[in-house]
Amino acid sequence: DDYDKEDAHNLEERVTNRTANLSESVSVDTVSTALKGGLEWGNGFTQFPRDFTVDEASEKTGVVEVSVVDTDFRNELELLSNSQIQASALATNALLNEKINRVVYNVYALVDESGAFQHDSLFGFIPARGARRAMLTFVWTKSQSSVPANIDWELKIIGMDDDLAEAIQEQVNSVSSLTENPGASQAEIDEEQSLFGDV
């Protein structure tokens, strides 16, 4: 349909106008600037961890690859969700560039000698210290669609070890159980009042 083609073109034009830096030009400098300053994404703004490296950013090879060290997450599920938003913002901006067909977003954490995650403290004024541990990698690829109005992108999340996958699953289940039974029953309230009396 001409209408579908026009809609797809208008959508791409709106996104391109908001994120013209990577859709028009990909280099180590433009990707580094995007990671430092953040990217517009949807109705908001996505910021990235301050500790990052641009491993590759080339319109000749069609690849953007970056590595970030996240010291801001509270648990593994938050690491996954925050990283996915960041990877999506970067990939969307870069893959709108006709010369880019692959975006790789490597995520690391810092751990101490016992393997415990290390975090920034005092609102980020005291940076975390520790050894880098690879956590997961988001790989976005773009292929040429047979339908002009379609955008064919694929995401794979790789590199997650069994411990990380298990921790995320447990945290998802924990959140799910909270939403399945969000309130206390009347019997539980009565029992608590009988233990502590009316306050």
C-alpha positions, 0 to 999 in steps of 0.5 A, a space after each residue: 500500500 502507498 499509505 503503508 509506505 508513506 507511514 513507514 517513511 514518515 516514522 523513519 523521518 521523525 526518528 532520523 530527525 531526532 537522532 540524526 547523528 548516528 543515522 547520518 554518520 557513524 564513526 568512533 567519534 559520533 558513537 562516543 559522543 552519543 554514549 557520552 551525551 545520551 540518545 533520544 529514545 521514544 518520548 524520553 532520553 537514554 543515558 549510558 554508563 559513564 565507563 565505556 569503550 567504542 570497540 568498532 564503529 565503521 560504515 565500511 564494515 557496517 558494524 558498531 560495537 561498544 562495551 560498557 561497565 554498569 555499576 548502577 544496577 541493584 540486581 541482575 534483573 535490573 541489569 538486564 532491563 536497563 541494558 536492554 533499553 540502552 542497547 535498543 536505543 543505540 541499535 535503533 539510532 545506528 541501524 537507521 544508517 543505511 551503511 550499518 547492519 550490526 550493533 553489538 552491545 557488551 555489558 560488564 559489571 565489577 566484582 570483588 574477590 568473592 564475586 560480589 557486584 560492586 556499585 558506585 556510592 554517594 550518588 556516583 561520587 565514589 566510583 566502584 572498584 573491582 575486576 571486570 566480569 562479562 555479563 551479557 551481550 546484545 547483538 542487533 542485526 539488520 537484513 534487507 526486507 523484501 517488503 519496502 515498508 518493513 524493517 527487518 531487525 533481529 536481536 540475540 542476547 548471548 553470553 549469559 552464564 547459568 548463574 546469571 540466567 538463574 538469578 534473573 529467573 528467580 527475580 522475575 518469579 519473585 516480582 510475578 508472585 508480588 503482582 499475583 497476590 498484591 494485598 494481605 488477606 483479611 485473615 492475615 490482617 486479623 492475625 497481625 492485629 491479635 499479635 500486636 493489638 490495636 495501634 
